[in-house]
Amino acid sequence: MLNSPVKRALRALKSEMGNFDLINRTPSKINHWFKWLSPGLFIKRWLLISATGVFLTIVGLAIWAKLTPIDRALQFISQVLETLAKIIPSNLSGPIAIILGLVLIFLGQTRAVGSITKALKPEDDRELVDVLLAHRRLNRGPKIVAIGGGTGLSTLLRGLKEYSSNITAIVTVADDGGSSGRLRRDLGVLPPGDIRNCLAALADEEKLLTELFQYRFKAGDGLTGHSFGNLFLTAMSEISGDWEKAIAASSQVLAVRGRVLPATLSDVSLWAELADGRFIEGESNITEAGGKISTIGCIPSNPPALPAAIKAIEEADYIIIGPGSLYTSIVPNLLVPEIRSAIAKTQAPRIYVCNIMTQPGETQGYSVSDHIRSLDRICGLRLFDAVLVNRKSFSSNSLLRYAKENSHPVFLDRSDVSQLGRRIVAANVIHEDEDTGYVRHDSQRLAKVLLRWYSGKWQRRFKF
């Protein structure tokens, strides 16, 4: 008896609502609706607060209009309901009223969310609720500080941004080659190249803007070889008079997840003493000299750290050093005394990402333990607890290609690394181009392994 009137009521409501089909909705669409009630979006609480506000507003208006006691309104509603119950049987009027109320609520909320989505929905295929869920998840990610420079650091950042928005990249400012070197010499500004690469790597899928930032001029008097991003950063620093503000403005343009900070604002120049006694000045000249580096330093000898960089290290949940050229990308950051001191003092897990291949002019013939010993010797402090190394073997094509350049895979000497008190994290973290033979760190694999190690350290640290 009950099912028949309810079915008739549903059919009537379905025809009334036209294309608002409650019955034929797909399960996936229903799941999409329920995503709005997922924990962490702060939707349910605001809906409840809104409903409470509507109720209090109605009660306040009733009291202000002196329609007290409220019992009179309740009595009127009761009489109306009794009259309706006499006209339409309660076993039909009750379900109809419930269904109609639910439909109105659902219709109102769906149209409201639809209006918001239409205004804010991203240009890609993702639903707005999925974007909000991802945004919430990334904001809850660990505070990660990544230290380095060159292409290695930007490769790492591309992977890390999928796990957290709380990323701080601390970048070397010792570059004196290419477009950065020309701007540094001509205008006396910090070299913007590594900063630009890191900003582009952390950009939130703003493809066109990222391509614009990385665009390099191929013609033009004085423009050839310069990238648009380098010129933009230089212009912003001149306008604002502050490199931090220039980087922050660029971060907003690119919708960057996290932030990029120079290790120091000083005009730092690298120098190196080679094993054959030669003294080389300038980052680009050190590698080109082709000798074995015995000592390395910078001018000025003790550059002051950027305060924001020190604060980021002190507040970090996780610190990653590298990957990148040992002496020209990683060490320049650690030549800033306050930075290496802050890293040594932190209680956060610290890991060093060792290079995949040796680098002629810097680490020729180096093993993993040689990399670690060099960092320990230069810094005079123990700055990391573990070292991440690649465990996948290379193809003969890649080995032959690098051998022609006198470069070889970095050998993992396990016993020596263990004697240095470092834990070894070995994983497949490379991408090998079959056509060219180039071997690079794979952004996604690298980030996944690093976050897995961090999660294990965090769980052990807080295990009761």
Steps between C-alpha positions, in 0.01 A plus 500: 500500500780737587722436200242587238421858615872568552584380150223715354632799692854438374381475141302822537801681646723364225277636226472834682876542529568432129867434449567477873511119499532358851454138406736460205805667655814292453688371808806703398297821501358417842854439626595840360220664702610325819858623452375840614441340842856364521693581820727803480308708244320699774172468307278313749569737788422808291176347369397428859597848611301650210192296590532605864530862391180476293315349796622767744413776252142373471468470879646849544254651252212326676606634837565849362153505345361399841357177366556350842456254636634281224234248602248689287704440187541136594126468558429652158740259332342211690152596382617525139659158520188346653287647222736363233498159669119488473509588128801281403570176694804520725662195338515704178534860615788418737728339237406768244597778743830327588590435137404853396709646782801288409462592132490871580801475728691299242398731218603809692839362602572355154422824323704697756802271457449511122517879503821491703650234275417698187686799637797320652538171312851458357556475129604134516265203526504478878188571701515790744452267798802295387708818478391600852579154637845506338560853631410390852723192479799698374458767768520225762824368352830512693716810509779404262822694447696404186853637465702512178496652156524425130275256318521246784305711747232600249456131408444415866251783549279382211441178690474644852223745409263204452532419872513838673450871447724578798824486304791740535779479243826659615703578190864584431583847365855426390419445131710718270442341160251542217215749523525519880869583484445774243227664707714469809797669335304766311246599769654377824196288590479151648513228233133416436540177299467237775225701669308515171533125444370423848205738462408333172532154657264594786246669271149358537458374144495851352636365173494817290648721772766242578599479134512879489720512809738243351500653151849588380553770236671375186563836334525868580784731590581424864204263541643183346539229763298676768188334635184700558485380860850628574413841357167507688664416834773756440247770413286416805803518729591841357144628542446366851860533613461163670568153361256338743218720370602433139489123559168528687345694209623240252360225722156658482518527120588130468265381781796337671450226760747596771771762477853551372766681703862591422746368757645850538452843348876558486689512171670163547785381279640145524869411503672163499853373554580197286725208588759621246526835682291712265270761655176547303241775550141489374249216502504442125883503491534237773335225298673604178843484668475118493703435816439330831357739761681490834361815664203722419371825648332825412549876505387643740611211718203507741198642316195571719201270447158623397300503829199340332718207393621440855145517632385248238773255607416542868130433437552218249357152544736358238825619340629376163848589374549458123502363242734718299864568419687443825735799497310752288134441596491350851817620676443874428189490722694328777780759487253734672585431869151565638341257255727206577471574873119506482497169309730338756282614793161397365328185625324445168596198285779596258599315185755558225408404143822384336563562133450216253811561289842641575566847360826580320674796660317452830448142614692292249566155649289573811307228683201564725725516808725753324200730456417466869860555616527816291185646653610408853846649444379826346223557755680368807161372617283196447208635300299192404401158634450302179602497136272411210672313217381347177496120486394444141764395249546694178473389141817453295387791280501741796826368642671545162359848453625622842833319471581717198471800735710326768193466723392179676231382745576598860616181672322404822767387748267376771756422770664844477163676510400296805828591673410864445182437701253556218201285421474396135167540320533319167223524241431530130472876459624555146358566156708374211442641154535208262566721198762738637636288784456786747437395860321732742318475829132426447294765679211274602709201607743718693228683690312177575806333650593809703149535644482128578827526696375809678173327596694209649725734699201700623313189616805366685564840655151527650447132576403442864 
